Amino acid sequence: MVNCTNPLPIGGLSYIQGHTNSHLVNTTVGECLDATAQKFPNREALVILHENVRLNFAQLKEEVDKAASGLLSIGLRRGDRLGMWGPNSYAWVLIQLATAQAGIILVSVNPAYQATELEYVLRKVGCKAIVFPKQFKTQQYYNILKQICPELEKAQPGALKSERLPDLTTVISVDAPLPGTLMLDDVVALGSKEQNLAQLRYHQQFLSCYDPINIQFTSGTTGSPKGATLSHHNIVNNSILIGQRLKMHTKTAEELRLVLPSPLYHCLGSVGGTMVSMVYGVTLLLSSPSFNGKKALEAISKEKGTLLYGTPTMFVDVLNQPDFSSYDFSSIRGGVGSSVPQQRLWEKVWMVGEKSVVTPAEDSHQDRLGQDLQ
């Protein structure tokens, strides 16, 4: 059944919309954050346990606006591609939301990429900027980038000219001053100036919910990784549908505390996690920089998490923790997981009668599984 009230063609392309029980919204990511910050200014928005970061929605919006303003102030513009390369962190969430506020396309880069893989994805999408920490575990991000971009060490920050990465001009370091890079704190500070915030508000007038806002790469198991381009419209509406499946619109603040051990560079983390949080006013709890089953249990127990996300292997690890029974997870009411959850998972964590949602791939699609939340 075709809806006869279809929108006009977008960008010269035909667009057809079928019958649906849920009306799709024409809202940008930034507008979602703005609305939630206005509705729940004092509600806890983001808790990064391994970085000791706690922000309410009003504070988060203020920092995101400054970061977005700062990115525009250093020369990035709507449609430019910026790569975020690193583990789960406050900087990752900040950059995800700031790029959306400014109309810059976030490129989600696998934090485990080595030089060859990094060069491929940066060239494939024409990244103009990249953001990363100096190091995580054995991964030396700056040194890896220098392997394909030796010009970086002597470059003027923000004016890189690279032979192998001709589109890349701006390299931003999250946590350490490094040759040829800008510091993320300095970019955010630059964005706090009133004239730069005014520039942000001017640019936001021209953003459309149909603009591309995120590129996520497939795993590359059947060939080279392929970039899937997501729009505001795609991400926001999938977030709304996920929240509806989990009945978030009927829950109190105490019932909306999401423990996210999954990586933000993947759709489950950045759409099912961050964006659902921004749409519904959910407190997003990042339990560790990379998956750690014990840290996930600690987050549930200490922070009274009500929702738990993960993949089958993650849940196996959580269930197999030697001290599993010592944690209090009575607050858990549901979550997002695989299409075939283990019986032990239903019984021990989510309890019988609750619900899982599937987010299978980079295209930000979601589907339903299991019974409704009680």
Order of alpha helices (4+ residues) and beta strands (2+ residues): alpha-beta-beta-alpha-beta-alpha-beta-alpha-beta-beta-beta-alpha-beta-beta-alpha-alpha-beta-beta-alpha-beta-alpha-beta-alpha-beta-alpha-beta-beta-beta
